[in-house]
Amino acid sequence: MRDLLEYLAKSLVDHPEEVQVNETETDTTVVLELTVAKDDIGKVIGKQGRIARALRTIVKASAVKNGKRAIVEIVD
C-alpha cells in the first residue's frame, strides 16, 4: 500500500524527489501520511479534493485485499 501511494503521488507532482510516505500500522488499520513539496500540494488534493479522494479509494481497495483498513492523510 505504501509503495502504491508513493508511486501514484510521484506521478502527479512536479518534484517527485520530495514525496514521502510514512506508514503506521496497527492490527487492523494502516495510516499512511503523504508529504509533498509545498508547490505540489494542490496537485495531490485536486479541485474540490477529487484527486485526494481517488487516491484514498485506490489505497483502501488495496488494503481490503490484505484484510486491513487504510487511512490516507495528506500532511502540509
N, C-alpha and C positions, 0 to 999 in steps of 0.2 A: 504494500500500500504506500509506504514511504517513497519508494522508487517511482511508483506510478505518478504520485502527486508532484514529485520533483521534476520528472520528465515533462509532464503537462505544463507546469509553470515555466520551465526553461524555454519551452517552445512558444510561449506567449509574450515574453518580456524582451526588452532591448539589451539588458545586462544580465545574461544567464549566469555569469560567474558569481553574482551576488545572491542567487537563490539558495535559501537554506530551509531545510525541513527538520524540525525537532520532533521526535516521537516519544510519547509517554504511554506506557501500556499497563493496564490492569488485567484482571482475569477475563472480563468480557468487553472492555472498552479500550479503544486506541484513540489517543488525542494527538493530532498532527498540527503543529504550529508552523505556518508558512510565513517566511520572512523574505521580502524582495527589496530592491532599491526603491528609494522614495519616488523616483520618476516613474517607476513601473507599477506602483500600487493601483492606479486607475485601470491599467490593462488587466490586472488579475481580478479586480472586482467587476469591471464592465458596467455598462449602462444599466442602472437600476438593479445592480447586483446579479445580472444574468449569468455572467461567466463564473462568478463565485458559486452560485447555486449549481451550475453544471458541474464544476469541479467537485463539489460536495456530493452530488448524486453519483458520479462515477466512482469516487473513493468509497462511498457507502456500499455500492453494489459489489465492489471488490472485497470489502470487509465481510459482507454477508456470506460470501463463498467460503470464507475462513471461519465462520461461526462467531464473528465479533461484531461490535458496533463501533463505527468510526465517527469522530468529530473533527472537522477541519476548522481551524481558527487562522485568520489572516492577521498577522501582527504588524502594527505600524512601525 
